[in-house]
Amino acid sequence: MLHHATRSATPLVGAFTTILEAAARRAWVRTKPGRAYPGGTARAQSSVVEPRTRDDDNRPAAEGRKQRVPRYSRSFLSQLPIPKDTPEGSVTYGGCSSLHPEMHSPTTTPIARVLSLPEAYSAFLEVDDARSSALCPHERTCCVQDAPVRARSPGAKRALLTYISPECLSDDDFTAIDPGLDPFPDATTDPPWQEVLASLPESISASLTVHYGPYEPPLPARRPNPRSATGLYRNLLFFRISRPTLSLETLIDYHGAFREYQTTRSFNLLITLALRLVRYGTARALFRDMQARGTPPDSFTRQLRVRLLLRDGTGWHTAWREQFMHAQDENRGMPLSVWLEFFAVEHNYSLRRWRHSTTQPSERELAVVPPVEFKTLEKRHQILMQNLPTIADNHWTRIPSRAIRQIVRILILTNHREHAITITSFLFRLLPEKLPPRWNQACLDIVHLHMLPGPRRGLPHYNFARKLFFKLIRLRPDLQPSATTLFLLMQHLKRSTNGIAMAQPLVYHFVARWGHRVVDDKVRRLLASLAIKGGDLRVADAVDRSQKAVEEARQKRAAEQSLKNEHQHDNLSGKRAFSAALAFSRRGEEGWQWRLLRRRLWQAMQKRRSRGPVDVADGGIG
């Protein structure tokens, strides 16, 4: 308050009495006592007010409380204390107040209670006089003589300016951006962080640390300026996968600062990132910049071009016509990677276009693009089969698994599951007797396509998917399923009322055959959801407690790992350049799903308790 009073250059008497008069109009008796802040500053203490009694309302005004003194009245000013060493006749009431930090010393005695305006102001001056002993020797003279604000007589004009000696000002007054505002409060006293921590439960306060001072966000690690095209690419990759990550705009600006080192590889990295972040306009701008720079595209650039045209709603046939003409100009067939990109399907309900309104044809509105129909997918499949890519004779034995996966996917989408199963079985028989580890995930991706739930779910579809899975496993006994395999199988039971009766034996069988690694957060969440739907709250509560134990162990392991790798963030070994987990990890989604599930479990248990006791299990699925 003292800072505000001096910086705005208003009379101290008038400012303080105005504040007290405004506060007196409110219900002072309802003011709750303030809590003691650490350090005990005067401004941190609340004024304690004596409670009023019912007899106070019946007293006369002269007995119950003193009459309010008009502002700047002579009777009020005459009650102010006068320093003993001040000559008579030279006293002027008012003046400035020092802005030295010492005025907010923790040893200041707070005002005990608020009575009347003159007594309160006298108490304030007594406190202020006690502070002034630690101030500069000329300050008392400055506050009384150098900057007077005289009590104006009736009819006299009020002085609009007040002289303030620069010797009375602190460093905050010279360096403040806005002189009308207070400087930053003391972080040790306002707010009382230690008292806040003491009031929190131990489970919450154990993970909190109080840092005094302004918060500085962590900065990404520095990298030397690139000296080659490879150095620029590695720097872009490092800035993308490091924490905290840089924005796409920052990476593009960094890439544009070293034009002499720009290559097709660096452009492909930025375009891939823009497509993953659904920044289609940025991706088109990068393609234009690449063409203006004269950077030659490669097969991966053409693949990204097809991906952009399919996702931004330009159209499958437009992309096919463009790449088909490009292949004719080069007098060679379409590359296999570009040809496989046309098996992709537009994201359902992820695009919006301006179309004529159905109610008012003269107006246009944003309409959601509907999913692709089966007839359209069949026509696309026929076009692709009639225009096969160019593959060398020595490359037929090395067809990537991605080609098989895309073909199986388009067959399943067009309701040709029998042909998809035949191709998958034929592929598994051609594989070597001992499956290499790098082929395990590729084969699982194809198996997962068959496990995907269709529009119809229930026990018949679950039994069909389970029998098909074990049939493919018999063809490849060394194939190791993952938690995603179990999750996809259990999804067929989501619409079944008694799905927990079928899901629980399936989980136990997977764990007994392939170990606990086939159970993760999403499997436990789906199992608990099926248990809640089936009314088996005992199993749901056991799974929930197992998940909580896993989360606590994961947090401890993450804390230990962060301490070990605190100074090892410059290493790029073992990190994939285009990993979806690194580019767009969607952190926190699984935790949010668990929060919704626990809310459902709590509501179900409250409903059950209203009818009777609830049994709680002793263990869960680990």
N, C-alpha and C positions, 0 to 999 in steps of 0.2 A: 504494500500500500504506500509506503514511503517513497518507493521508486516512482510510482505513478504520480504522486503528489508533486515531486520536484521536477520530473521531466515535463509534465504538462504546464509547469510554471504557474500554478494556481495558489492562492493563499492557503497556508496550512490550517489556519483557524476555520476559514470558511469550508474547506474541503472536509475537515474532520467533523465539524458540527453538522454538515449536510448528511454525512454518512450516518451519524448517530441519530439524527432526526428521522431519517428514512427508516432506520432499523427500529426505532421506538414505535413507529406506526404499526409495525408487524407484531406478531405474537411472540414476544421475547420469552414469555414463560414456558413456551413449548420447545424452546431450544434445548436439545439433548446435550449432555456434557461431552466434550471432545475427548478423544483418546490421546494418550501421551505418545507423541512421536519420538522415535529415537533421536537423542540429542537435545530434546526439550526446547526448541526454538519458540520465541514469543509468538510468531505468526502461526505456529502449529498448534497452539493451545486455544481451546474454545473458552469463551467467557462463561462463567458459572453464574446463573441468575437465581436469586432467591425465589422460591415458589410463592405464588400469590394464594391468599386464603379468601374464603367467602366474605370475611369481614372487611376486606379491603375495598370491595365494591360499594359497601354502605358508608364508608368514611367520606368526609368532605374532601374536596380536592386539595385543600391546604394541608390536611393531616396525612392523607394516604400517600401522596406523592407531590413533589414540588412542581410548581407551575412551569410550563415550558417557556424558556427565555427566548425572546425574538433573536433572530440572527443578527450578529454584529451590534447588539445592544451594548450600551455603556455599562449596565449593571453586570453583564456577563463578562466583559473584557476586564472589568476592575477586579474580578476574582482570580485572575491568572497570576501565577507566582512570578515575582520580579527578582532577578539576580541581585545580590547584595552590592556587588561592585559596580552596578550601573548607575551613572549620575542621574539625579532627579531632573525631570523635564526632558530627558532624551530618550525616554522609553516609547517605543512604537510596538504595537502588538502585531504579530505575524512574522513572516520571514520564511526562509527556505530551510529545508532539512537536508542534512548531509546524506550522500549516497555511498558512503564508505561501506565495504562489506562487514566491517567490525560491528556495525549497528545490529546485525543479525547474529550476535554471539550467542552460543547455547547457554551462557550463564545469565541471560536476561531473565528478570523476574516477571512473569505474566501478570496481567490485571486480575485481581481476585474476583471482583464482581462489578456489575454495572448498576449504578444507582441513578443519579441525575446527570444531566449533561455537563454542568460545571465541574462536579466532582470527578466524573469520568475523564474529562479532559485534563484536569489537574493531575490525576493519577498517571495519565499518559505522559505528561511533561516530566513528572518525577522519574518515570522509567527512562525517558529519553535523556534526562539530565544525568542519570547514572551511567548511561552508555557513553556520554561525551568525554569521560575521563580518559578513554583510550584513543581519542581522536587527535587530530592535529591541533596545536595550541591556538591557531588563529580561527578555529571553526566557530567557537562561541561568539566571537566578535562578528564573524560573517553572518551568522544566523540572526543576530539581533540588530546589528547596525548597518552592515553592508547591503542587506537586501530587505529593507523595511516595507511592509504593506500597512499603511496607516489606516486607522479607523476613520472612514469618511463621514463627514457631517451631513446632515439632511440637505439634499439638493446638490451635493457635490458629486462629480463624476468619478466612477470607479476606474482605477488604473488597470489598463489591459496588459501591461508588461511588467515584469519583475526582474530586477537585476540579480543574477546569480554569479558568485565568484567562481572562476574556474578551479580555484584551489579546493573547493568543496566537492568537486565531482570526482567520481571514480573512473576507472578504466572502462567500465561497461557503458558509461554515458558517451564516451568518445568513439567507441567501436560498435555501438548498437546500430543495427540497420533501421529499426523503427524506434525512435526515442520515446514513443508513447507506450511501449510495452515493457514488461518486466524482463530482466535477463533470465536465462535458463535457471530453473529452481535447483536447489541442492538435491542431488540424486539420493543422498543418504538419508534425507528426512522427508522428502515429498516425491512420490508416495512412500509409505512405510513398508518397504519390501520385506524386511525381516519379520515384521509383525504379520504380514500376509502369509509368508511361508510358515510361520508358527501356527497359524490357524488352519492350515491345510492338513489333510491326512498324511501319514508318513509314507504311504504307498505312492502318493503324488508328489510330495515335496522332495522325495529322495532323488527324483530325476530332474529337478529344477536347480538352476544355478543363477545367482544374482550377479549381474555385471553392471557396475556403475559407469556412467558416461554414455555418450551416444553410441548407437549400434552401428557397426560397420559390416556390411554384408561381405561374405568371402569372395575373393576375386579369383578368376581362373588362373592357372599356372601360366607363366610366361614361356614363350618359345622364341628361339632366335629367328631372325628374318630368313626366309628361304633363299637359297643360292642356286636352285635348280628346280625343274618341274616336279621332280620327285619330292623335294623338300616342301614345296607348296602343297602338294597333295597330302603329305603326311601331317603337315600342320593343320590343314582343314579337318582331317580325320581326327586328330588329337583334340582339337577344340570342340568337336561335336560329341565325342564320347567321354570327355572329362566332366567333372562336377565341380562347380555349377556350369551348365552348358551355356553356350552363347546362342543368341537368336539367329534365325536364318538371315535377317537383314545384315547383321554384323559379319557373318561369314561371307556374304556376297560382297560387302564393302572390302573386306580383307582380300578376297579373291581379285577384286578389281584393282587393288593397289599394286599388284604384281602382274601386269599384263604380259610382260615378256616371258613369264613362266606358265601361262595358261595353256592347258592341253585339253584334249578330248576327255581324258580321265577325270580331270578336276571338274569340268562341266557336268559330266555324268554324275559325279558325287552330289553336286548341288541340286541337279534336277531330280535325282532320286529322293533326296531329302524333302524337296518341295512337294513332290507327289505324295509322300507319306504324311506330310502335314496338311494335305488338302489345300495347297496354295497353287491352284491351277494358273492363275494370272501370273504369278512369279515364275512358274515353269515355262509358260509361253514367252515371257520376257527373256529368260535364259536361252531359250532356243533362238530367239531373234538376235541376241547378243553373240551367240556362238556363230550364227550365219554371217553377221556383220564382221566379225573378226577373221572370218575365213578358216575357222577350225574345221577340219574334215570330220564328219560323223563316222562312227563305226557301227557294228551290228548291235551293240548294246544301246547306242544312241537311237537307232531306229526302233529298237524294242521299247525304249522309254517314250518315243513319239507315239507309237500305237497305244501304249498304256494311257497316255494323256488324252488322246482322242476318244478312247472308250470311256474314260471316267468323267470328262467334262461335258458329256452329252452331245458331242459332235456327231457321233454315229459310227456304228460298226462298218457299214458299207463305205463311208467316206475314208476311213482309215485303210480298209482293204484296197480301195481304188488307188490311193496314194502310194502304198507300198508295192502294189502290183505294177504300176507304171514305173516306179523306181527300179524294180527288177528287170523290166523290159529294156529300160534305157541302158542298164549295165550288161544286158545280153547274158544274164545268168539267172538261175533260180533264186527263190526267196530263201534266206538263211533259216535254219531250223529254229533258232531262238526267236526270230521275228514271227515265224509261222505259229509257234506254240503260244505266242501272246494273244492270238486271235481266239483261243479257246476260253479266254476270260469272259466273264459275264458281268454286266453292269451291276453295281451295288443297288440292291432293292431299296427304293424309297430314300435314297441318299441324294438325289438330284431334283432340282426344281426349275421349271421353265415358265416363261411368260406365255400364256395361252388365252384365247378368248373365253370370256366368262360364259358359263352355261345359262345363267339367268338373264344376263344382258350382253348379247353378242358384240355390242359396240365397245365394251370395256374389256381390258385385259387384266389377268390376275396370275399370281404365282401358283402353279399346280405341280403336285408331286408326280414325278415320272413313274409310271407303273412298272412292275417287274416284267422281264422278257417272257413272252409266251413260248410254249413248247414248240409250236409250229415254226416260229422264228429260229429257235435253236436248231431244229432239224435242218432247215435250209442252210444255216451257217455251216453245220457239220457236213452237208453234202458239198458245199463249195470248197471246204478245206480238203476233203477227201479227193476231189477232182483236181486240185492244185497242190500236189505234194511238194515238200521242200527239196532242195538239192542236198543230197548226202553222198559223200564219196563211198566207194566200195569198201575201203578199209575202215569206215566209220559205222557200218551197219551193226557191227558187234559191240559198239560203244555208244549206243543210243542212251541218252541220259534218262534217269528215272522220272524226271520231270515231264518228259514227253508221254510216258505211259500214264502218269498221274493225270495229266490234262485230258487224255483220251478217255480214261475211265470216268473222269468227272463229267464230261459232256454226255457220255452214255447214260450215266445215272440221272442227270438232269432231264434227259429226253425220255425217261421211263424205259430204257433198254438195260435193265439190271442184269438180265441173263447174259447178254454179250459182255458186259463189264466183268461179271464173275468169270466168264470163260477166259477173257484176256488176262485177268489177274492170276488165275490158276495156271495158265500156260507160262506166264512169266516166272512164277515161283518154281515150276518144274525145271526151267532153264538155268536157274541160279546154281552156283557150285554147291557141292554137298556141305561144305563148311562155310557158313555165311560170314563174310568179313564184317567187322564192327561198323564200318562206315556205311554198309548197306542196311543195317538194322532200322535206322530212322527212315530211310527212303521207302522200305517195304511197309513200315508202320503207317506212313502217310497214305499209302494206297489202301491199306486195310481200314483206316479211319474213314475213308470216303464211303465204304460200304456200311460202316456203323452209324453214319449220320442219320438222325431221325427225320422222317419225312413228314408230310402234312398230317398223316394219321399215326397216332401212337396208341399204345396199349399192350396188353399181354401177348396177343398174336404177333405183333411186330417185334416185340422184345424176344420172343422165342425164336423167330426167324433170324434176327441179328445175332443172337447167342449161338445158334447152331452154325451159322455161316462163319463166325469167328473161330470156333473150335475146328471147323473143317479146314480153314486156311492155316491154322496152327499145326494141324497134323501134316500138312504139306511141308511146312518149315518148322520142325520142333525146336530149332535153336533160336527162333524169333522171340525176342523179349518184349512183351507189351509194357506200356507205360501207364501212368495215372490217367492220361487222356483217353486211353482205350477203355478203361473201366468207367470213366465218367460218361463217355458216349453211349455205352451199353445201358447204364442206369438211367439215362435221359428218356428212354422209351417208357419208363415206369412213372413219369411225372403225372400223367393223367389217370393213373390207376389208384383207386381208393386204398387198396391193400398192397401198395408197391413195396413197403418195407419188408413184407414177408418174402418177397423174391430178391430184393436187393441185398439183404443182410447175408444170406448164404453165398451169394455171388462174391461179395467182398471177402468173406472168410476163405473162399476157394482161391481167389487171386493172391491173397496174402500168404496162404499156405504153400502155394506153388512158386510164386515169383518174389516173395518177400514183401517187407513193409514199404518198399520204394514205390509200389503201385498205388499207394494211398497218399494223397496230398490234401491241401486246403479245400479245393473245390469238390473232391470226392466226399470228404467229411461233411461239407456243407449240404451237398445233395442228399446224403444219407440222413442227416438230421432233418432236412425238409420233408423227406418221405416219412420219417417217423412221426413228425408233428401232424402231417396229413392223415396218417393212419391211426392217430390217437395214442401212440406208444411214447409217452413223454419220458419214460424211464430211459429208453435208448437215446432219445434226443438230448436229454440232460447229460448223459455219459459222454456222448460225442462232443458236446459243447465244452465240457471240462477237459477233455483230451485236447481240443483245439487251443484252449487257454494255456495249457502246459506247453504245447508246441510253440506258441507265440512268445512265452516268457523265455524259453530256451533259445529261440531265434534272436531275441533282442540281446541277450547276453553274448551270444556268439558274434553278433554284428558289432557290438561295442568292442570286443576283443580284437576283431578283425580290423576295425577302423584304427585302433592304436598301432597295430602292426604295420599297416599300409599307409600310415600318415605321410611318409616321405617317399612313397613309391608310386606316385600318380603319373610319372613321366614315362612309364613303360607301356608300350603298345603291343607287346607280345601277347599272343593268346586271345586277342580281341578281334571279332569279326567286323569288317568294314561296314557291312550293310545289315547288321543284326537288328531285327525289329525290336528286341528288348532294349537295345541301346538308343535307337532312334525315337521310339515312342513306347515307353514301358507301361504307361497307364497305371502308375503306382497308386495304391489306395483303393482300387476298385474292389478287390477281393475283401478288404477290410470293411468296406461299405456294405457289401452283400452279407457279411457275417453280422453286422450291426442290425440289419433288417431282420435276419433270421432270429437273432436273440430277442428282438422285440416280439416276434411272433411266438417264440417259446415262452416268454414271460406272460404274454396275454393268455396263452393256452393254460399255463400253470395257475394263473389267477382264477381263470374260469373253473378249473378243476378243483381248486381249493374251496371255492364256494359250495361245492357239492360234497367234498370229502378230502382226506389227506392224499398227498401225492408221494408215491414211492420214488426214491432217487437211487440210481444205479451206483455201483461201486467202481466201475471202470468204463473205458471206452475204447474206440478204435484208434490205435496209434499210428 
